[in-house]
Amino acid sequence: MKVFAVEYVYAEDSEELRNEHRPTHRGYLSEFLESDGPVQLLASGPCPITDGRY
């Protein structure tokens, strides 16, 4: 099984846009959590140490 990790930092002043699209994006990701298909999501969310901020 191949496993990929994606880590990224949000652009400054993007909070309003992120909040607008977050519910739809989380719904999309949840489909992969419940899937037995070829693509599965193992984990998702902010880094507990940095919460995505450096």
N, C-alpha and C positions, 0 to 999 in steps of 0.2 A: 504494500500500500504506500503510495506517495503521500507525503504530508507537506503542506506549504504554510508558511507563516507570513502574515502581512502586518507590518507595523508602519504607522504614519503619524505625522504631526499636522494638526489642523492649521490652516492659514489664520493669521490674526484677523479680527473683525469678521469672522465667519459664523459666529454663534447663532445669529438669527436665522440664517439660511439652513444651518445644520438642524436646528430645532424644527424648522418647517418640514424638512424631509425625513427626519428620524423615524416617525411612526411607520411610514411606508417602507423604509429601508429595513427596519427591524422585522416587519412582517415578511419581507422577502427572505431575510436570513433565517427566520424561524422555519420556513419550508425545508431548508437543508438540515435543520436539527431533527426534524421528524421523518426525514427521507431514508429509505434503504437503497437509494439509487447510487450511481457512480460518484456523485459529489455529496459529501457530508461535511457539515460544520461541526467541529469538535469543541470550539470555544469562541467566544466573542465578547468584547467589552473593553473598557479602559484598563490600562495597566494599573494595578492596585498601588504600586509604589509612586509612579509619577502622574497617573491619571492623564497620560498623553502629553504632559508638559515637561520640557527640559530646562 
